[in-house]
Amino acid sequence: MNNKAWTLASYPAGWVSEENFKLVESPVPPPKEGEVLVKNLWLSLDPYMRGRMSQQKSYVKGVEIGEVMTGQTVGEVLESKDAAFKPGDKVLTGLGWQLYGCAKGAELNKVPEGRAPLSYYLGCLGMPGMTAYFGLKEIGAPKAGETVVVSAASGAVGSVVGQLAKIAGCRAVGIAGGAQKCDYVVKDLGFDACVDYKAGNLYRDLREACPKGVDVYFENVGGEILDTMLRLMNPFSRIVVCGLISDYNATEPYRVAMFRSILVNRIKVQGMIVFDWKDRYGEALKALGGYLAAGRLKYRESVLEGIERAPGGLVSLLKGGNFGKQLVKLA
């Protein structure tokens, strides 16, 4: 068998392009003792990948030139030299943008079959869902009757945040790009309102959607949207900083003008990295799985076919081209 893998060919200066990647073919290596050979079935594309394509300091090491692009996959065990796994097992991996890979058994997590589609473990039952769960519950700490706003509301994380806010008894308001996404957020996901940031009336529309101000803001975008939201935050409100996608490809960072609001309103602002709750992933999976089974958690996927489309998929994702969780179907 031959493997296909996308490696990092160059660090992007500004926007990512498909030329920053190189497709490499090579024989599939056999697993060593303690390792498992996995055939990847689904690849997740996520905004954090832009940060890995950089030499800047971050919460994890970036991808080096020539290395396989980082990313989560769900795959099937083909061969195992770890007694805890057998051929046919479905596993969640960090093998990245490739068709096959070997990993130590300790680096894999078994995925239960039959409860939900395997791809869901890269979305609402995986890292994005857990990010929404812990970020909102532990940092946002919403109380019934409060107003929760989330940017990128139709995306993998934002869509779950808003639905969890409704389950908690809050008013849920989304921010998304375009009428189609906003309609989906309200009509399908059950948000109380959704503001189209592309319509050109962001502050006015948000103020109308949040007549009592904002108690929790779940930040996925940053830039002008964050600046506008700071004008609407209530005293002792909370901002969960999960992502800043508007700045990921910028050569000059956006300079927040309304920073004073943090002082005046005594706003709690905290960054959110899902790894900080790794010891409680089981709790999140049980809760999210229960909501999904009960029909209280809706979910949407954008699927590209074939590993060759991964670079273009990431470029599109970073420009807001996805509608729901962005995946690449590998097999």
C-alpha positions as CSV (number, residue, x, y, z in Angstrom):
1,M,0.0,0.0,0.0
2,N,1.1,3.5,-0.7
3,N,0.4,6.5,1.6
4,K,-0.5,10.0,0.5
5,A,0.3,12.8,2.9
6,W,0.1,16.6,2.8
7,T,3.2,18.1,4.3
8,L,4.0,21.8,5.0
9,A,6.0,23.2,2.1
10,S,6.3,26.8,3.3
11,Y,5.1,29.1,6.0
12,P,2.4,31.4,4.7
13,A,2.9,35.2,4.8
14,G,-0.6,36.4,5.3
15,W,-3.3,34.3,3.8
16,V,-2.8,30.5,3.5
17,S,-2.6,29.2,-0.1
18,E,-2.6,25.8,-1.6
19,E,1.0,26.4,-2.6
20,N,2.0,26.2,1.1
21,F,1.4,22.4,1.0
22,K,3.1,19.5,-0.8
23,L,1.5,16.1,-1.5
24,V,4.0,13.3,-0.8
25,E,3.5,9.6,-1.6
26,S,5.4,6.8,0.1
27,P,5.1,3.2,1.2
28,V,2.9,2.5,4.3
29,P,5.3,1.6,7.1
30,P,4.6,-1.4,9.3
31,P,3.8,-0.7,13.0
32,K,6.5,-1.2,15.6
33,E,6.0,-2.8,19.0
34,G,3.4,-0.9,20.9
35,E,2.1,0.8,17.7
36,V,-1.0,0.5,15.7
37,L,-1.4,1.0,11.9
38,V,-4.5,3.0,11.1
39,K,-6.3,3.7,7.9
40,N,-7.8,7.2,8.2
41,L,-11.5,7.5,7.2
42,W,-12.2,11.1,8.0
43,L,-10.0,14.2,8.4
44,S,-11.1,17.3,10.4
45,L,-10.2,20.8,9.2
46,D,-10.1,23.4,11.9
47,P,-9.1,27.1,12.2
48,Y,-6.4,26.3,14.8
49,M,-4.4,24.8,11.9
50,R,-3.5,28.2,10.7
51,G,-1.6,28.9,13.9
52,R,0.3,25.6,13.6
53,M,1.7,26.9,10.2
54,S,3.8,29.4,12.0
55,Q,7.0,29.6,14.0
56,Q,5.3,31.9,16.6
57,K,5.0,30.7,20.2
58,S,1.7,29.0,20.8
59,Y,0.2,26.5,23.2
60,V,1.6,23.6,21.2
61,K,4.5,23.1,18.8
62,G,3.9,24.2,15.3
63,V,4.4,22.1,12.1
64,E,7.9,22.1,10.7
65,I,8.6,22.4,7.0
66,G,8.4,18.9,5.5
67,E,6.3,17.5,8.4
68,V,2.8,16.1,7.8
69,M,0.1,18.7,8.5
70,T,-1.4,18.4,11.9
71,G,-5.0,17.3,12.3
72,Q,-7.4,14.9,14.0
73,T,-8.8,11.9,12.1
74,V,-11.1,9.0,12.7
75,G,-9.8,5.7,11.3
76,E,-9.8,2.0,11.3
77,V,-7.1,-0.2,12.8
78,L,-5.5,-2.4,10.1
79,E,-2.7,-4.0,12.2
80,S,-1.9,-3.8,15.9
81,K,1.1,-4.5,18.0
82,D,-0.6,-3.2,21.1
83,A,-2.8,-5.7,23.0
84,A,-5.4,-3.0,23.7
85,F,-6.3,-2.7,20.0
86,K,-7.4,-5.2,17.3
87,P,-8.0,-4.9,13.5
88,G,-11.3,-3.3,12.8
89,D,-11.4,-1.1,15.9
90,K,-12.4,2.5,15.1
91,V,-10.1,5.1,16.7
92,L,-9.7,8.8,17.1
93,T,-6.1,9.9,16.2
94,G,-3.8,12.8,15.7
95,L,-2.2,11.4,12.6
96,G,-2.9,14.4,10.5
97,W,-3.4,14.9,6.8
98,Q,-2.6,11.4,5.5
99,L,-4.3,8.2,4.4
100,Y,-2.4,5.9,6.7
101,G,-0.3,6.2,9.8
102,C,1.3,4.4,12.7
103,A,0.8,5.7,16.2
104,K,1.4,4.4,19.7
105,G,-1.6,2.8,21.3
106,A,-1.5,5.3,24.2
107,E,-2.0,8.1,21.6
108,L,-5.3,6.7,20.3
109,N,-8.9,6.6,21.7
110,K,-11.4,4.0,20.7
111,V,-14.6,5.3,19.2
112,P,-17.8,3.5,20.0
113,E,-19.6,2.3,16.9
114,G,-23.4,2.5,16.4
115,R,-24.1,5.5,18.8
116,A,-23.5,8.1,16.1
117,P,-21.7,8.5,12.7
118,L,-17.9,8.2,13.1
119,S,-17.5,11.7,11.7
120,Y,-19.4,13.1,14.6
121,Y,-16.4,12.3,16.9
122,L,-14.5,15.0,15.0
123,G,-17.4,17.5,15.5
124,C,-20.2,17.7,18.0
125,L,-19.0,14.7,20.0
126,G,-15.3,15.6,19.6
127,M,-13.0,18.5,20.1
128,P,-15.4,21.2,18.8
129,G,-18.3,20.0,20.9
130,M,-16.1,19.6,24.0
131,T,-14.7,23.1,23.4
132,A,-18.2,24.5,23.4
133,Y,-19.2,22.4,26.5
134,F,-16.3,23.4,28.7
135,G,-15.8,26.9,27.4
136,L,-19.5,27.8,28.0
137,K,-20.0,25.9,31.3
138,E,-16.7,26.6,33.0
139,I,-15.7,30.0,31.8
140,G,-19.0,31.5,30.5
141,A,-20.9,30.1,33.5
142,P,-24.3,31.1,32.1
143,K,-27.3,31.5,34.3
144,A,-30.9,31.0,33.3
145,G,-32.3,34.3,31.8
146,E,-29.0,35.7,30.7
147,T,-28.1,36.6,27.2
148,V,-25.3,34.5,25.5
149,V,-23.8,35.6,22.2
150,V,-21.5,33.5,20.0
151,S,-19.7,34.4,16.8
152,A,-19.2,32.0,14.0
153,A,-22.5,30.6,15.1
154,S,-23.1,28.2,12.2
155,G,-19.7,26.6,12.7
156,A,-18.7,23.5,14.5
157,V,-18.1,25.2,17.9
158,G,-20.5,28.1,17.7
159,S,-23.5,26.0,16.8
160,V,-23.1,23.8,19.9
161,V,-22.5,26.8,22.1
162,G,-25.8,28.4,21.2
163,Q,-27.7,25.2,21.7
164,L,-26.1,24.6,25.1
165,A,-27.1,28.1,26.0
166,K,-30.7,27.4,25.2
167,I,-30.6,24.2,27.2
168,A,-29.2,26.3,30.1
169,G,-32.3,28.6,29.9
170,C,-30.5,31.5,28.3
171,R,-31.3,33.8,25.3
172,A,-29.0,32.7,22.5
173,V,-27.9,35.1,19.9
174,G,-25.6,34.2,17.0
175,I,-23.3,36.1,14.7
176,A,-22.8,34.6,11.2
177,G,-21.9,35.6,7.7
178,G,-24.9,35.8,5.3
179,A,-28.7,35.4,5.4
180,Q,-28.5,31.6,4.7
181,K,-26.4,30.9,7.7
182,C,-28.4,33.2,9.9
183,D,-31.6,31.5,8.9
184,Y,-30.1,28.1,9.7
185,V,-29.0,29.3,13.1
186,V,-32.4,30.5,14.1
187,K,-34.7,28.0,12.3
188,D,-32.8,24.8,12.6
189,L,-30.6,25.3,15.7
190,G,-33.2,27.2,17.7
191,F,-31.3,30.4,18.5
192,D,-33.4,33.4,19.5
193,A,-31.7,35.6,16.9
194,C,-28.8,35.7,14.6
195,V,-27.0,38.8,13.2
196,D,-25.5,38.9,9.8
197,Y,-22.1,40.7,10.2
198,K,-21.9,41.1,6.4
199,A,-25.1,43.3,6.3
200,G,-23.2,46.4,7.4
201,N,-25.2,47.2,10.6
202,L,-23.4,45.1,13.1
203,Y,-23.7,47.3,16.2
204,R,-27.3,48.3,15.5
205,D,-28.4,44.8,14.8
206,L,-26.7,43.3,17.8
207,R,-28.2,46.0,20.1
208,E,-31.6,45.1,18.8
209,A,-31.0,41.4,19.3
210,C,-29.7,41.9,22.8
211,P,-32.0,44.5,24.4
212,K,-30.8,43.6,27.9
213,G,-27.1,43.7,27.0
214,V,-24.8,40.7,26.9
215,D,-23.8,38.5,29.8
216,V,-21.7,35.9,28.0
217,Y,-19.8,36.3,24.8
218,F,-18.2,33.2,23.2
219,E,-15.5,34.6,20.9
220,N,-14.4,32.7,17.8
221,V,-13.6,35.6,15.5
222,G,-12.0,38.6,17.2
223,G,-11.2,41.9,15.3
224,E,-14.1,44.3,14.6
225,I,-16.7,41.9,16.0
226,L,-14.9,41.7,19.4
227,D,-14.6,45.5,19.4
228,T,-18.3,45.9,18.7
229,M,-19.3,43.3,21.4
230,L,-17.3,45.2,24.0
231,R,-19.8,48.1,23.6
232,L,-22.7,45.7,24.6
233,M,-21.3,43.8,27.5
234,N,-23.0,44.0,30.9
235,P,-21.3,44.6,34.2
236,F,-19.6,41.4,35.5
237,S,-20.1,39.7,32.2
238,R,-17.8,37.0,30.8
239,I,-16.0,36.6,27.5
240,V,-14.7,33.2,26.5
241,V,-11.8,33.7,24.0
242,C,-11.9,30.5,22.0
243,G,-10.7,31.7,18.6
244,L,-9.6,34.9,16.7
245,I,-10.0,33.7,13.2
246,S,-10.1,37.2,11.7
247,D,-6.5,37.8,12.8
248,Y,-5.0,34.4,11.8
249,N,-4.0,35.5,8.3
250,A,-3.5,39.2,9.1
251,T,-0.1,40.7,8.6
252,E,-1.0,43.5,11.1
253,P,-3.2,42.5,14.1
254,Y,-6.4,44.3,14.7
255,R,-6.1,47.0,17.5
256,V,-9.0,46.8,19.9
257,A,-10.4,50.3,20.6
258,M,-13.0,49.4,23.2
259,F,-10.6,47.7,25.7
260,R,-11.7,50.2,28.4
261,S,-15.0,48.4,28.6
262,I,-13.2,45.5,30.3
263,L,-12.4,47.8,33.2
264,V,-15.6,49.8,33.3
265,N,-17.8,46.7,33.3
266,R,-15.4,44.4,35.2
267,I,-15.6,41.8,32.5
268,K,-13.9,38.5,33.0
269,V,-12.0,37.6,29.9
270,Q,-10.3,34.2,29.7
271,G,-8.7,32.1,26.9
272,M,-10.1,28.7,26.2
273,I,-8.0,25.6,25.1
274,V,-9.9,22.3,25.3
275,F,-6.8,20.4,26.4
276,D,-7.1,22.0,29.9
277,W,-10.1,19.7,30.5
278,K,-8.7,16.5,29.1
279,D,-9.4,14.7,32.4
280,R,-13.1,15.4,32.0
281,Y,-13.6,14.5,28.3
282,G,-15.8,11.6,29.4
283,E,-18.2,14.0,31.2
284,A,-18.6,16.1,28.1
285,L,-19.1,13.1,25.8
286,K,-21.8,11.7,28.0
287,A,-23.6,15.1,28.2
288,L,-23.3,15.9,24.5
289,G,-24.2,12.3,23.5
290,G,-27.3,12.5,25.6
291,Y,-28.4,15.8,24.1
292,L,-27.8,14.4,20.6
293,A,-29.8,11.2,21.3
294,A,-32.7,13.3,22.8
295,G,-32.8,15.5,19.7
296,R,-31.7,18.6,21.6
297,L,-28.5,19.0,19.7
298,K,-28.6,19.6,16.0
299,Y,-25.5,19.3,13.8
300,R,-24.4,20.0,10.2
301,E,-21.3,18.9,8.2
302,S,-19.6,20.3,5.1
303,V,-17.8,17.3,3.4
304,L,-15.1,17.3,0.8
305,E,-14.3,14.0,-1.0
306,G,-10.6,12.9,-1.2
307,I,-7.4,13.9,0.5
308,E,-6.4,16.0,-2.5
309,R,-9.0,18.6,-1.5
310,A,-7.7,19.2,2.0
311,P,-5.6,22.3,1.3
312,G,-8.4,24.0,-0.6
313,G,-10.8,23.1,2.2
314,L,-8.6,24.8,4.8
315,V,-8.3,28.0,2.7
316,S,-12.1,28.1,2.2
317,L,-12.7,27.5,6.0
318,L,-10.4,30.4,6.9
319,K,-12.5,32.6,4.6
320,G,-15.8,31.5,6.1
321,G,-16.7,29.2,3.2
322,N,-17.8,26.2,5.3
323,F,-21.3,25.7,6.5
324,G,-21.1,23.6,9.7
325,K,-18.2,21.3,10.6
326,Q,-15.6,21.0,7.8
327,L,-14.5,17.5,7.0
328,V,-12.6,15.6,4.4
329,K,-13.9,12.1,3.6
330,L,-10.8,10.0,3.0
331,A,-12.3,6.6,2.3
